[in-house]
Amino acid sequence: MTSDEAPVPAGDRTPPNGADGRVDRTRVSLASGPMMGPVLSRLVGIYAARADLPVDRLGDALLVADTLADRAPAVSDRGRVQLSLQSEAGRLELRIGPLRPGGGQRLLDGARLPETGAVVEQLADEVRVRSGAAGGEVLIVRFGA
């Protein structure tokens, strides 16, 4: 900035996506395979940034995404995992489903570690399994600032 340019007042800056009350959503269908984890991690990173989550919460969301990507193909149908991501100011939501009946709990149980226990439940602010369409289930994981 040159000396004749005035700084932009803080109130005049455009807030990041989600911080101005907007909600960003996307749905994707990922093929099971070696690229699922990296693609899901990048999507979660993008949406966590849009939600303006702090770095520690971003890290938690990425760990959960990696954990779920490793285990989701075993409980989804037809070799694909359906995902929905939503971000708004200070909040990120990840939905995985439809899963086979009982798949939501099997996904969470598969993510438990002997030393630390329920990884997903410890890192996320809210975790629930909801009945979805056609008898399947949807795993909902939420992170807040």
Residue pairs with C-beta under 8 A, 6 or more apart in sequence:
1 7
14 20
15 52
16 49
16 50
16 52
17 24
17 50
17 87
18 24
18 50
18 51
18 52
18 87
18 88
18 89
18 90
18 91
19 52
19 89
19 90
20 89
21 88
21 89
22 88
23 86
23 87
23 88
24 47
24 50
24 86
24 87
24 88
25 84
25 85
25 86
26 43
26 47
26 84
26 85
27 82
27 83
27 84
27 85
28 39
28 43
28 82
28 83
28 85
29 80
29 81
29 82
29 83
30 36
30 39
30 40
30 80
30 81
30 83
31 79
31 80
32 72
32 73
32 76
32 79
32 80
32 81
36 69
36 72
36 73
36 81
37 65
37 66
37 69
37 70
40 65
40 66
40 68
40 69
40 83
41 62
41 65
41 66
41 69
43 65
43 83
43 85
44 61
44 62
44 64
44 65
44 85
44 92
44 94
45 58
45 61
45 62
47 85
47 86
47 87
47 92
48 57
48 58
48 61
48 62
48 87
48 92
48 143
49 58
50 87
51 87
51 88
51 89
51 90
51 91
51 92
51 143
51 145
52 89
52 90
52 145
53 61
53 90
53 92
53 143
53 144
53 145
54 145
57 92
57 143
57 144
57 145
60 123
60 124
60 143
61 92
61 94
61 123
61 124
61 143
63 119
63 123
64 94
64 119
64 120
64 123
64 124
64 141
64 143
65 94
67 111
67 119
67 120
68 94
68 96
68 107
68 111
68 120
68 139
68 141
69 81
71 107
71 110
71 111
72 81
72 96
72 99
72 107
73 79
73 81
74 106
74 110
75 99
75 100
75 102
75 103
75 104
75 106
75 107
76 82
76 96
76 97
76 98
76 99
76 100
76 103
77 98
77 99
77 100
77 136
81 96
82 96
82 97
82 98
83 94
83 95
83 96
84 93
84 94
84 95
85 92
85 93
85 94
85 95
86 92
86 93
86 95
87 93
90 144
90 145
91 142
91 143
91 144
91 145
92 142
92 143
92 144
93 140
93 141
93 142
93 143
94 140
94 141
94 142
95 138
95 139
95 140
95 141
96 107
96 138
96 139
96 141
97 103
97 104
97 132
97 136
97 137
97 138
97 139
98 132
98 133
98 134
98 136
98 137
98 138
99 107
99 132
99 136
99 137
99 138
99 139
100 136
100 137
101 135
101 136
101 137
102 137
103 136
103 137
103 139
104 129
104 130
104 137
104 138
104 139
105 129
107 139
108 118
108 120
108 121
108 127
108 129
108 139
111 118
111 119
111 120
112 118
112 119
113 119
116 122
120 127
120 141
121 127
124 141
124 142
124 143
125 142
125 143
125 144
126 140
126 141
126 142
127 139
127 140
127 141
127 142
128 139
128 140
129 137
129 138
129 139
129 140
130 137
130 138
130 140
131 137
131 138
132 138
